[in-house]
Amino acid sequence: MLEVGGEHLDYLAFHNMFSAGSRDERSPLKGIEYRKDPARTWEHLMNACREPEAKMQAMREQVAGYEVPLALTECHFALPGRNRCKVLSSWAAGVANARILNVHEQNGDILKIATLADFCGTRWQVNAIMIPSLRGKPYMMPVARVMSLYRKHTGQKAIDVTATPNGLDVTASRTSDRVHLHVVNTNRTRSVATRLEVDGMTIQSGRVSEIATDPEFEVMETCSEVLSPIHRDIAEDRYCTFPAASVSAVELTVLGQTE
């Protein structure tokens, strides 16, 4: 039970930690195996969303008919390796976590509270905020960078995504005259260009905030700003290019039908 503004709200809480196939002896998501074949590691990480997606579907089926909202009280990778595996400090893992956040958003009609990391700590790679030992400035892990980006650019109501180019994983939401897109380019080495359209509405302007870097980049306190979002306006023709291995939040100002 959670109390909000004096009102008691009931949720059904569940955990959704996931191994992403790392228990398979052939998986690269363990120890330092992930560094040996970046393309293979990328493939496994891009499929990591399947496990939490299946768990969400199972939860939906179990609560069907009860009209109780879900609270995802613990959700993150559970990989074998030093401090839950250093692969989670890589930008490739950041992109994988963005795909899982898109799964959360696609289930937003029933999933009302969610997380994708532990809060903070000194060594576990599943932390959102890493606190260096002895001295140093705390910094955001890739998962935290993605969560922060999405949180700052999210609408109040989900809307349908009717078509996407191959390689893009997209969710959409809206508040008044603002449409927000969360776009993950699942291609490791290839950018994707597309024209943005909103059915029945005219896009007046748009802005993209994106994180894009080498998927093999591993964040640490001395270089954490590499994962800071960059911002750019969308061209007048509404064509937009999403870099390889990128996570983007798109904000569109639209004119047309009311909600």
N, C-alpha and C positions, 0 to 999 in steps of 0.2 A: 504494500500500500504506500502511496506517495501523496503528500499533502501539498497542494498548489493553491495559493491564494485563499486558504481556509477550506478548500474543497478536497475531500479525500478521493483519490483515484486509485482504482485497483488495476494491477498489471500482472500478467503471468511472466515471470522471469525465467530465462534460460541461458545457458552457455553455448557458445558455438566456436570453440577452438578447432583448428583444422590442421591436418598434417600435410595436405597438398601432395599426397602420394609419396612422401619422403620415407615411409617405411619400406617401400620397395627398394631392394638392394641396387637396382639400376638407376634410381633417382639421383640427380645431381644436387638436390636440395638438402645437403647435409655436409657437415665438416667444412672442408675447403674444396670439395668436389665441384661446387658451383663455378669456380674460377677456371676450370679446365676446358670447358666448352661453352662459351657465352651464348651461342645460338640455341643450344639444347637447354640451357638453364632458362633462357627467355621463354622458350616454348612451354616448359613446365610451369613457370610462374604465370603465364597468361591463361593457363587452364586451372589455376588454383581457385578461381571463383566458383568452379563447379561444385566443390564440396560444401561450402556455406550456402550455396544456392539450393542444393538438395536438402540440407537441414532446414532451411526456411520453408520449403515446400512441405516437408514432413510436419513441421510445427503448425502450418496452416491447416493441414488435414486433421491434426489432433484437436485443435480448438474450434473447428468448424461447428457453427451452431451455438457457441457460447457467447459470442460478441464480447470477447475480452481482448484488450490490446496487449501486445507483446513488448517486453523489455529485454533487450539483448545485453545482459550484464557483464559478459566477458566474451570477447571475440578477437582472436588474433592467431597468427601462425604459431604452430607448435612443431618446430623443426629440430632434428638432432644436430648437435655441434656446439662449439664454444659459446656459452651465454645465449643459447637458443639460436645459434647460427648467424654468422656475420653477413650472410647474404641479405639479411633484413636491413643492413645499412646501405645497400645498393639502391640506385635509382630504379633498377629493374623491379625490385620489390615494391618501390613506391608506386609504379604503374600498376602492378598486380593488386595492390591495396585499393587503388582507385577503381578497378573493376569490381572489387567486392563492395565498395561504397555504392556503386551503381546498383548492385543487387539489393542493398538495403533500401535504396530509394524506390526501386521497382516494387518493393513490398511495403511502402510507406502507408498504405491504407490500413495495415494491421500492426506494423512495427513502428512504435512510437518513441522508443528510447533505444539508442544503440551506441556501441563503441567499437573501436578497431585496434585498440592498443591499451597497455597499462599506462598509468599516468606519467610517472617519472621514476628514475633510478640511476644507478651508477654504472651498470654493466649489461643488464639483460637487453637484448636487441629488440624485444617486443615493447620497449618503452616508447612513449610519445616524445618525452623530453629526456635527453641524456645529460646527466650531471657529472662532469669530469671529476676524477678523484683529486684531492688536495687543492689544486688551483685550476682555474679555467672558467670560461663562460658556458653556461648551459646552452644546449643547441637542440634544434628540432630534428628528429629522425624523419626519413622520407614519408612514413605513414602520417606523421603529424603535419608535414607540409601539405599533403593532399587534403587531410581533414580540414585544415585551416582555410585552404583555397575554396573548398566546397562550401564551408560554413559561411564565408563572406559573400558568396554569390549563389543564393538559393531562394526560390520563390516559395510562396505559401501553399500553392496548390499544384499537384502534379498534372501534367498534360501529356498526351500521347506523342510518341515519336513514330511517324508513319513510314519513313524511309531513311536509310543511312548508306553511305558508300562502304564497300568492303574494307574491313580493318578498323572501322570506327565503332566504339561502344559509347552510346549516347543516351542520356536521360534528360528530361526537360521539366521545368516548373514555371509558374507564373505568379506575379503579384501585380495587379492592375495593368499598367501599360508596359511592364517589364517582363520579358521572357528570358529565362536562364537555362543555358545548356551546360551539361557536364560531359566533356568529350575526352575519351581515352583513345589514343592511336595505338593499337595493339601491334603495329608493324615495328619491328626493331630497327630497320634501316631505311624505311621508305616513308616519305611524307604523303599526305593525302589532301588533295584540293577538292573543295565542294562549294556549291552555291547554297546559301542559307535561305530557307523559305518558311513562312508561317502561314498555314492555310487560312484564307479569308482575311488576311491582315497585311498591312504594308510595313516593312521594316524601315524605320526612319533613320536609325543609327545603330551602331553596335561597337562593342569593345571586347577584346579578348585578354584574359589574364592566364598566362600559361607557364608551366614548368617543363623544360625540355633540356636534357643533357645526355651524355653517354650513359647507356644503361649499366655499364660496368663501374661507373663512379660510385665510390663508397664514402659516405659523409663522415666527417669528424670535426672536432671543434675548430680546427684551423682553416676549414674550407666549407663551412656550413652554408655560407651565403650563395654558393653555386646553385642551391635549390630555391633561391628566392624567385617568386614569380616575376615575369616581365609583362608589360602591358602594351597593347597596340590597338589602334582603331581598325575597324573593318572597312574595307574599300567600298566605294559607292555602288559598285556592281554586285555587292554582297557575296563575292567569292572570298573564300577563306582557306588558307593552307595550314594544316595541322602537322607540325614537324614529327619526324619519326620518334617513337618512344616518348610521347608527350602526354601531359594531362592538362586540360584547358577548361576554364570557366568562361562561358560566353554570355554577355549580357546584352540583350536586344531591346531597344525602345520601339514599340509597335503602335500602329494606328489601325483601328478597325472595330470589329464586334466587341462588345463588352462581355465581362465574365458572367 
